[in-house]
Amino acid sequence: MPRLVISDWDGTVTKFLLSRLLEHQKRAARLCGLPIAPIVRLEAYERNGGRPYASFDEAVAGFWPNASRMRIKAFALAFCLEELVGAYPAVWGAARALSALRSQGVPLALCTSRDPVTLGVHLAFAGVRPWWFEAIVTGIHRYQKPDPHVLRPIFRKVRVEPERALFVGDTPTDWETACRAGVPFVGVLTGLTSREGFKKCGVPEGRIANTLPEALHRFCG
Ligand SMILES: [Mg+2]
């Protein structure tokens, strides 16, 4: 039984719906007069196990390298609003599994690149309570995944050896973060990365689960 479970949010506790994300991005881009072709191109790359952009800023800079700062700012705001009101559905049984684990005395933490406001709304939508988590690292933290320092506030709060913790995530970036921090990892398939995509990155077959509840059942049972 791990002494701490660190979970990613999007694609792990909630189901990642690429169609919804792309729709949000495209709507925001159209509103700001930005071309949507780069958004569409990213899909095939990520589906094939390619490392997604580590941060929103990195993605936007990659999409439209020549766009003005004002236009990028407008896009970021429009996209945030789309995401805020268009929360993603929770993975079936995820809230219950997290709550049960917490009741067993296992400390929980969240590590996500979401901004805290949107995360707060999405937590409520998914029936997950913020106070279940000993620590929540969001997109406004100084460090971002895959930098292992991103986990520092979590380990400062919950004093356990990294190898006694478990990191559950849905992307190669989560895997890289866990590896660099020395935390055992389980990849789930409710996000953008396929089983083949994980394996291509070096995640062993036995460390891939279909969903978060399955991962917690198998590795925290
Ligand atoms: Mg994710």
Boltz pocket constraint, residues with backbone or C-beta under 6 A from the ligand:
constraints:
  - pocket:
      binder: B
      contacts: [[A, 8], [A, 9], [A, 10], [A, 11], [A, 12], [A, 169], [A, 170], [A, 171], [A, 191]]
      max_distance: 6.0
